[in-house]
Amino acid sequence: MDLMMVILNDCWQSVYDRLDKDINYFNKEGITIDKDIYKQGKITYIQYAVKESSLKNYTTDDFGSVFKYYMANIFSEIILKDMEEKLANKILANQYYYFNLQERKSILKHLKTIQDQEVYKYREDEVCIENRKEKIIQEIISYLRENNIINLKGFVRFRLRSYIEELENNIDKAVEDYLMEKEYNEFIRLLRYFVDIQEAKIDMVNVLIRKDGKYDLYDYQNKSINNEYLEDLALEMADKDISYDDLLISSLITLAPRKIVIHFSSKIKKKEIIETIKNVFSDRVYMCSGCELCLSSQNIIQE
């Protein structure tokens, strides 16, 4: 009994290998699946059929449904693992042609991070986890209920519009993430340059971040650092609506310490400021897990 014809365009060996490996599952269960393959140019046609006498626990109709569901799962993996990167590269080439090859590779890394995230939807008291693979499987199953022939490339192009639109949206987000990362790295390089060209003005600065997000700076004798320049800097940046994180970085650059000790770093939820300080001052930064200053200070741990 014929089960399904699969049409592959510009197919590569990994797709053949995955199909053969997964279809072999039925043969291991004693169900004989035959296939006929023929090619016409760059198009490959694969006709699958089952030997009805090998169906011991299924009716032909039931097995046909089981086979289609099984193939839907295989097709979803082929789309996500073999076709998606090519689709993403094509979208990047068309919509973001001004990025070079290396930049596109970086964008694809950001895309993978976004794509790996699952979408959680809350329905009454239960949590429904809906991911891209499940969406694709449902679309394929819906199509295969009425059809026994599937052209994977054509199916993705014409029947998975929601998937393509989601991919395009995620690429847009990946581009935004890449540009933000690039801007951040350029900012860090500039700050590091300022740090490198000036001589150290103070031996050590202790940084303690309070619950309200503000910070206190202490010298090597655990005395508060409050010089006139830093106060003027704070007033100037307050007028420009600058965050306390930016003010902290500016203060540290102004002080140009040989050593920076950050206290209770493991308790600080906003880890970005810690990473920024590390990136700017590199080997000058040390983490303190507990000392006399920590014990004597109150209300310093950021919630």
C-alpha positions in Angstrom: 0.0 0.0 0.0 1.4 3.4 -1.0 1.9 5.7 2.0 3.4 8.9 0.8 5.5 10.6 -1.8 8.2 13.1 -0.6 9.6 15.6 -3.0 13.0 17.2 -2.1 14.6 20.1 -3.9 18.4 20.5 -3.8 18.5 17.8 -1.2 21.8 17.1 0.7 23.1 13.8 2.2 22.1 14.7 5.8 18.4 14.7 4.8 18.7 11.3 3.1 20.5 9.9 6.2 17.9 11.2 8.6 15.0 9.8 6.6 16.7 6.4 6.2 17.6 6.2 9.9 14.1 7.2 11.2 12.2 5.1 8.7 14.3 2.1 9.7 12.5 2.2 13.1 9.5 0.5 11.4 11.6 -2.2 9.9 13.0 -3.0 13.4 9.4 -3.4 14.6 8.8 -5.9 11.8 6.9 -3.6 9.6 8.3 -3.6 6.0 8.6 -0.1 4.5 9.7 0.0 0.9 10.9 3.1 -0.9 11.4 3.9 -4.6 13.7 6.8 -5.4 14.1 8.6 -8.7 15.6 11.9 -9.7 14.8 14.5 -12.2 17.4 17.2 -12.4 17.9 18.6 -8.9 14.5 17.2 -7.7 14.4 13.9 -5.8 11.2 11.9 -5.5 10.8 9.3 -2.8 7.7 7.0 -2.8 7.1 5.1 0.5 4.9 2.0 0.7 4.1 -0.6 3.3 3.9 -4.3 2.9 0.4 -4.9 4.2 1.1 -8.5 5.3 3.7 -7.1 7.8 1.0 -5.0 9.6 0.2 -7.3 12.6 -1.2 -4.7 15.1 -2.6 -2.1 12.8 -5.3 -1.7 10.2 -4.0 -0.1 7.0 -5.8 3.1 7.8 -4.5 3.3 11.3 -1.0 2.7 10.2 -1.3 5.3 7.5 -2.2 7.9 10.2 0.7 6.7 12.4 3.1 6.9 9.5 2.0 10.4 8.7 2.4 11.6 12.3 5.9 10.0 12.4 6.9 11.6 9.2 5.6 15.0 10.4 8.0 14.8 13.3 10.9 13.9 10.9 10.0 16.7 8.5 9.9 19.2 11.4 13.4 18.3 12.4 14.6 18.6 8.8 13.0 22.0 8.5 14.6 23.2 11.8 18.0 21.5 11.5 18.7 21.4 7.8 16.6 24.1 6.1 16.3 26.9 8.7 19.8 28.2 8.5 19.6 28.4 4.7 16.2 30.2 5.1 17.7 32.6 7.6 20.7 33.3 5.4 18.4 34.0 2.4 16.4 36.5 4.5 19.5 38.2 5.7 20.9 38.4 2.2 17.6 40.0 1.0 16.7 42.3 3.9 20.1 43.0 5.5 22.4 42.8 2.5 24.7 45.5 3.9 26.1 43.2 6.6 29.2 41.2 5.6 29.7 37.5 6.0 31.2 37.7 9.5 28.5 40.0 10.7 25.8 37.6 9.4 27.4 34.8 11.3 27.2 36.8 14.5 23.6 37.6 13.8 22.8 33.9 13.3 24.3 33.2 16.7 22.0 35.7 18.3 19.1 34.2 16.3 19.9 30.7 17.7 19.7 32.1 21.2 16.3 33.6 20.4 15.0 30.5 18.6 16.1 28.2 21.5 13.7 30.0 23.9 10.4 28.3 24.5 7.2 30.3 24.6 5.1 29.7 27.7 1.3 30.3 27.5 -0.9 30.2 30.5 -4.3 28.7 30.1 -6.4 28.7 33.3 -4.5 26.6 35.8 -2.2 24.7 33.4 0.9 25.8 31.7 1.0 25.1 28.0 4.5 25.0 26.5 4.3 25.7 22.8 7.5 25.6 20.8 8.3 26.1 17.1 8.7 22.3 16.4 5.2 21.5 17.8 3.7 24.3 15.7 5.3 22.9 12.5 4.3 19.4 13.3 0.6 20.4 13.7 0.8 22.3 10.3 2.3 19.2 8.6 -0.3 16.8 10.1 -3.1 19.1 9.1 -1.8 19.1 5.5 -1.1 15.3 5.4 -4.7 14.5 6.5 -5.8 15.6 3.0 -2.6 14.9 1.0 -0.2 12.0 0.3 2.4 14.1 -1.6 4.5 16.7 0.1 7.2 18.9 -1.4 9.1 20.1 1.6 10.5 23.3 0.1 7.1 24.2 -1.4 5.3 23.4 1.9 7.6 25.7 3.9 7.2 28.5 1.4 3.4 28.3 0.9 2.0 26.5 4.0 4.3 27.7 6.8 3.8 31.4 6.4 3.4 31.9 10.1 6.7 30.1 10.7 8.5 32.2 8.0 7.0 35.4 9.6 8.2 34.3 13.0 11.6 33.6 11.6 11.8 37.0 10.0 10.7 38.7 13.3 13.3 36.8 15.2 16.0 37.8 12.7 14.9 41.4 13.2 15.4 40.9 16.9 18.7 39.2 16.3 19.9 42.1 14.3 18.9 44.5 17.1 20.7 42.4 19.6 23.8 42.3 17.4 23.8 46.1 16.9 23.4 46.6 20.6 26.2 44.2 21.3 28.4 46.0 18.7 27.6 49.4 20.2 28.3 48.1 23.7 31.7 46.6 22.6 32.7 49.8 21.0 31.7 51.7 24.1 33.8 49.3 26.2 36.8 49.7 23.9 36.6 53.5 24.2 36.3 53.4 28.0 39.2 50.9 28.2 41.3 53.3 26.1 40.6 56.1 28.6 41.6 53.8 31.4 44.8 52.7 29.7 46.1 56.1 28.8 45.9 57.7 32.2 48.0 57.0 35.2 46.5 55.5 38.4 45.4 58.3 40.8 44.5 56.1 43.8 45.7 52.7 45.0 42.4 51.1 45.7 38.6 51.7 45.6 36.1 49.5 47.4 32.7 49.4 45.7 29.6 48.7 47.8 26.2 48.7 46.1 23.2 49.6 48.3 19.6 48.3 48.2 18.4 51.4 46.4 20.8 50.8 43.5 23.2 53.6 44.5 26.7 52.9 45.5 29.4 53.9 48.1 33.1 54.2 47.3 35.8 53.6 50.0 39.5 53.9 49.9 42.1 51.3 51.1 41.5 52.5 54.7 37.8 51.9 54.3 37.1 55.7 54.4 34.4 57.1 52.2 35.6 58.7 49.0 33.7 62.0 48.4 35.8 64.5 46.6 34.6 67.7 45.0 35.0 66.5 41.5 32.9 63.4 42.0 30.2 65.5 43.6 30.2 67.8 40.6 30.1 64.8 38.2 27.1 63.4 40.1 25.2 66.7 39.8 26.1 67.0 36.1 25.0 63.5 35.3 21.8 63.9 37.4 20.8 66.8 35.2 21.2 64.5 32.1 19.1 61.7 33.7 22.1 59.3 33.7 21.7 56.0 35.5 23.7 55.1 38.7 25.5 52.4 36.8 26.8 55.0 34.3 27.7 57.2 37.2 29.6 54.4 38.9 31.6 53.7 35.8 32.4 57.4 35.3 33.5 57.7 38.9 35.8 54.8 38.6 37.4 56.1 35.4 37.8 59.5 37.1 39.5 58.0 40.1 41.6 55.6 38.0 42.4 53.2 40.8 45.1 50.5 40.6 42.7 48.0 42.2 38.9 47.8 42.4 37.3 45.5 45.0 33.6 44.8 44.5 31.9 43.6 47.7 29.0 41.2 47.8 29.1 40.7 44.0 27.2 37.4 44.3 24.3 39.2 45.9 23.9 41.8 43.2 21.1 40.9 40.9 22.0 43.4 38.2 25.1 41.5 36.9 25.6 43.7 33.9 27.3 46.4 35.9 29.8 43.9 37.3 30.6 42.6 33.8 31.0 46.1 32.5 33.5 47.0 35.3 35.4 43.8 34.5 35.5 44.5 30.8 36.7 48.1 31.3 39.2 47.6 34.1 40.1 43.9 33.4 42.8 42.6 35.8 42.3 45.5 38.2 39.0 44.1 39.4 38.7 41.7 42.4 35.6 40.2 44.0 35.2 40.1 47.8 33.1 37.4 49.4 33.4 38.9 52.9 35.7 41.2 54.9 35.8 43.7 57.7 34.3 46.4 55.5 31.4 44.0 54.5 30.7 43.2 58.1 30.7 46.8 59.3 28.5 48.1 56.4 24.8 47.9 56.6 22.1 48.1 53.9 24.5 47.6 51.0 23.2 44.4 49.3 21.1 45.2 46.3 17.8 43.4 46.3 
